[in-house]
Amino acid sequence: MKRDKIKRRPLADTVLEKLEPEAKEYRELDGNGLYFRVKPNGRKSWSFRYKRPNGKWAWKGVGPFPQVSGKSAREEAARLSRLASDGVDLSEPEKKDEAPATPFRDAAEYFYQRRKKSGITPKTVKAIRDALDKDIFPYIGDKPLKEVSRTDCMEVVAKVEKRGAWETAKKVRSWLNNIYSLAIAREQCELNPASELRHVAQKRPETEHHPYLIESELPDFLKALDRSGSQYTTRAAVKMLLLTASRPGVVRQAEWSEIDLDNRVWSVPAEKMKKDRAHLYPIPDQLAIELESLAQVTGKDRYLFPGSKSNPYISNSTINASLSAIGYKRRLVGHGARHTASTLLHDHGWRSDYVDMQLSHKQPGTRGVYNKARYMAQRQEMMQWYADYLDALKAGTAKSRKDDFKQRVLG
């Protein structure tokens, strides 16, 4: 906003925020000797003009904006005006302008609001909010920004690491560092105690792969699943996992509004996906039949697999408990169905591009940058073949890999 557009005074904080810098520093009168100063580099502050006892005019800094709001600046200007009227030389008692100590919480909230307005995904907005409220503010939220030590920051991160939330710990380190970097740029502090925390981070344990089944184990498993005494909705959730190779959390949160049985497509919004990218899953015929039956049971609900009052959809433990109940405890978990699908599809000659896209995996190297294809037609064919092949395994009519490859790929 150009200063010639100012229509009234005193100046509203919204006007102060929008005032644009010019080639030279300028001051705008707010009222009663208080001026708003804008430097060419964009920094903004308050100044009070007063007459010294010797009759000469002088300036007294009141503090930087927005740390010092318009209301606070006017209150301080009124106080200084009274002192000057009483003959006090304002240049003597205060040699240095200092803004009130900023609490860490205020600097963090400013960072949060700035990131929120920057266009980041709702999932990331929620992650920052949760980290601030649950992991950071309880320990250092009320400390003055300048008094938070490197040890304080290390302890905050250590508490997150202790519960095994390694990805969250990594993000908390980054967010703490960014909060202080922004605060330094805003002249709220000079040192960043959250820098270089990565050097003292605990080493993340080696990833344990989820238990999964190989092809020879599938016939007995599929028969056991048909005999399962679990609730129908739970069995349907397991079958959806098998026939889409999706992540268990995405299946558990599936909503009827995402399912298009006419076009055989399941559309998952970005906020539900691990990489914040919307994804499409083809629906093979066997799954379409299963979902048509499921709709008779839960079709009036929001979710395909409704949970209890405390959770609107079924939990991950519900799926794993059903697998354990049919004799596959520690042999298969919900996430393991993805490993099973990937292994079997690759073994039978399906292209890695199709399999990686089905699993919503990021493609390696430059392929991940330039290849934006979704391969929907190819994946529809692939997952229909996969569903048919699982049926054949269960029935004992599946062809050998060699014969299947010859017929399907070589013709």
N, C-alpha and C positions, 0 to 999 in steps of 0.2 A: 504494500500500500504506500503510495506517495504521500509525503507530509502535507501537500497542498489539498489533500482530500479530507483532512481533519475538519470535522464539523462542530465539535463541541469540546468543552473542557470543564472539569478535569478529564483527563484522558482515560478511557476504559482500558482494562487489561487486554481485551481482544484487539483493540486498536494498536496498543503497544507491541503486541506479538507480531502484528502484520507490517509494522513500519519498516520500510526498506532502507538499507544503507545508501549513501551517496558517495561521490568521489572525495568529498571532504567531510570531516566530522561536523555534526550539527546538533543543536539543542532546541527542544520544543518546550514552551512554557506550559506547565500543568496548572499552576496557580499558586498564589501566596509565596512567591520566591522559589518554588520547586520547579526544576527543569528535568526533562528526559533527554539524555544524551545518547546519540547513535554514532558509533565509529564506522569508518569505511570497511572494516573487517566484519561488521555485523554485530559486534558486542554492544550491549545496551546497559545503561546504568542511570542512576539518579544523582542530581547535583542540586545543592541549595545555595542560592545567591544571597549574601548578607553583607551588611556594612560593619566593618571593624570599628573598634573604639576610636581609631585615628581618622575615621571618616572615609577610608578607602573601601571600595567594594572588593569582595573575595568570594571564592567558591568553596563549598564544603561537600565532599562526597557523602552520599547517603547509602550507597550499596548497589550491587549489580541486579539487573532484572533478568530472569523472573524470580530469582531467589528472594528479592524484596519486591513485594507486590505494590500496586498503586496505593492501596489502603495503608499499608505499613509505611510507605515512603511519606505519605501525607501526615501521618501521625508523628513521624520523626521530624519532618520539616516544621510542624507546629511547635514541637519541643525546642528545636534549635532557634526558631524565631523568638520564643520567649527568652531564651538565654541571651541572644543577641540584643534584645530590647533592654535586658538588665545590665548591659555593658560587658558581657563576657566575650573575650576574644576566642572564637571557636577554633582558631588555629593552634591554640596552646594545649587544651586538655586532650585533644585527640589528634595524634600525629599520623595515624594510619586508619584508613577505612577498612572495616572488617564486617562482613555479612554475618548474621547469626549462624551459629554452628548448625550445619545441615545433618539431620538424622539419616542414617543409611537407608531407612525405609523410604524417605522422600526421594532420594536419588534413584532407588530401585524402581519406585512407582513411575518416575519420569521415564526411565528406560523402557519399562513395560508398555506404557502408553505410546511411546514413540515407535516401538516395534509393532504394536498392534495396528497402528495407522499405516505401517509401511507395506501392507499387503500380504503378510505372511498367512499361512493357512490357519483355519480355526483350531486344528489339532496342535500346532505349535504354540498358538496363543494360550491354549489350555495348559500345555506342558510348562510354559513359563510361569503362568499363574499358580499352578500347583506347586512348582518348585519354590517359588517365593513364599507362599503361605505355609507350606508343610516342612520345607527343608532349610530355609534361609532365615526368614523373619523370626521364628521362635528363638534363634540364637544370637543374631546380630541386628535384628530389625530396629531396635530402639537405641543402639549405640550411635554416637556421633560419627559421621562418615570418616573423619580424620583419625578417630580412635580405634577403628577396626584394624587389627593386626594381621600379619601374614599367618600367624598361628590360628587366629579365629577362622580365617578362610580355609585353612587346611583341615580344621576340625569339622567345619560344616560339610566339606566334601567327604571326609572320612566316615561320617555318620551315614551318608548315602551309600558309600562303598560297602560298609559293614552289613547292610541288608541285601547286598548282591545286586543292586540296581546300577550296573556298570554304565549303561548308556546314559542314564539320568545323571550319574556322577560326572561323566564327561561333559554333558551339557551344562551342568551347574558350574563347573570350572570356567567354561567359556562365558556364561552369562555374568558371573561375578567379575571376570576380567573386563567384559564390555561395559558393565555398570560403572566401574571405576574409570575406564578410558573416557566415557562420556562425561563423567563428573569432572575429570581433569580439564577437558575441553571447555566446560562451563565455568571453570575457575572456582569450583567448590572444594577442591583439594589438589595437592601437588604430587602425591605418591600413590602408586597402585599396589596394594598388598596382595592382590589376586593374580598378579602376573607370574608366569613361569610355574604355575601349580602343577602342570603336566609332569614336571621333573620329579615330583614327590608323590605322584599318584600311585596307588597300589596296582600291581600287575594283575590284569584280568585273567581269571583261570581259563585253562584250555576249554574250548567249547565241547560239550558232550553231545554227540549226535543222538537224535531221537530214535528210539527203537522202531524198526520197520520190518516188513516182511518181504522176502524174495519170492520169485514166481512160483517155486515149488511148494511154498507154504500157503499160497493163496486158496487153492481148492478147499482145503479143510477149514480155513478161516471163513470163507464165504458161506459154506454150509452151516458152520457154527453160528454165524450172524443171522441166518434165516431162522435158526432154532432159538434165538435169544429170547429171554423172558423180559427184556427191558421194555419200557414204554414205547409205543409206536413212534412217537415224535423223536425219541432218542435214536431209535434204529434208523429213522429217516435221515436224521442229521449225520449219522455215520456213513450212510450210503451217499449223501450229498458230498461229504468229504472225499470219499473214494472216487466218485464220478466227475469231480471238478478239479481235484488236487489243489483246492484252495486252503488257506490257513484256517485253523479251527475257529479263531476269533471272528473271522469274516463270515463263516458259516453260521456260527451261533447268533450273530447280530443281523442275519439276513432278514429283510423286510419284504412283504408281499408287493410293495410298490416297486421293488427292484426287479421283479420276476416278469418276464414277457414270454409266456408259453407259446403264443402264436408264432413268434419269431425265434423261439428257442434260444433266448439270451437272458443272462443274469447280469445286470448293470450295477456295479458296486461303486459308490461315490468315493472321491479321493480321501475324505477324512477317515474312512474305514480301512484304507490300505496302508501298508507299512511305509511306503515311500511317498505317500501323499499324492498318488497318481490314480485317477479313476481307471477302473479295469472292467473288461467285459469277459464273461465266462460263457462259452457255448454250453447249451443244455442238451445232452444226448437223449435219445428216445426213452431209455430206461428211467432216467431221472425225471423226464417230463411226466411219465406215468405215475411215478412216486409222488411228485409234487401235486398232481391233479387229485390224488387220493388224500394227500396231506391237507389240501385246501378245504376239504370237507370237514376237517377236524379243527384247524386253526385259521382258516381263511378270513374269519371276521376279526382276528387279532392283528396287531401291527407287525408282529414278528412271526416268522415261520415256526420257530421253536420257543414258545413262551416259557418263562421261568416262574419264579415265585413272586410274592409281593415285594421282597427285598431286592430282587433282580429281575428285570423285565424279560430276559431271555436265559436259556439254560447256561450253566457254567461249564468251564473246561473239565472240571472234575466229574461232571455228569457223563460226558462222553468217555473219558478214560475209565470210569467205573464200569460202564457198560462193556468195554473191551475186556477189562479184568474179569468180569462176571462170566464171560464165555471162554475163559482159560487163556487169555493173552496178556496177562499182567506181566509187565517188563519185557514183553515181546513186541507190543505195538501200542503206540499212543496216537492221539488224533493227528499231531503234526507229522508223525511217521508215514501217514498215507501219502504225503507229498514225495517222500523219498522213494516209496514203493512205486508210485506212478512214474517218476523220473527215471528210475532204473529200468523198469519194464519197457517204457517207450523208447529209451535209447537202445536197449538191447534188441529191439525189433526194428531198428533202422529209421526211426522218425528223426527228422532234422532237429538239431539243438535249438535253432531259432524258434521253432514252433513250441518245443518243450519249455524253453526259458520264458517265452511269452505267456504260456499257459500258467506257469508258476509265478508270474509277475516278478521274475528275476531281472536285475539289470544286466544287460549284455556287456561282455568284456571289451576293453579297448575302445577304438573309434566306432565300433559297431553300436555301442551304447549311446554314442553321441549323434550319429547320423541316421541310424536305422529307426524310423518311427512307425514301421509297419506293425499292424496288430495281427495279421495272418488269421483273420476270423474264419474265412472259408476253409483254410487248411487245418485250423484247430478244430473246427466243427467236425471235419472228416476224421481227424486224429482221435478226438475224444469219443466219437461214435464207435470207431474201431476199438478203442480201449474198453468201452462198456460192453461191446459184443465179445471181446476176448475174455473179459472177466466171466461173462456168462458161460463161455465155452470151457474155461478152466473149471468152473464149478460143475458143469455137466460132464467133464472128462472128454470133451470132443475137440479140445484145442490142438492145433497143428504144431509141429516142432518149429522152433525159431527159424531154422534153415528153410523149411518148406513155406512158412508164412512169409518170410522175406522175399523169396522167389516170386510167389504169387502176387504179393501186394506191391513190391517195388519194381521187380523186373518184368512182371506181367507174364 
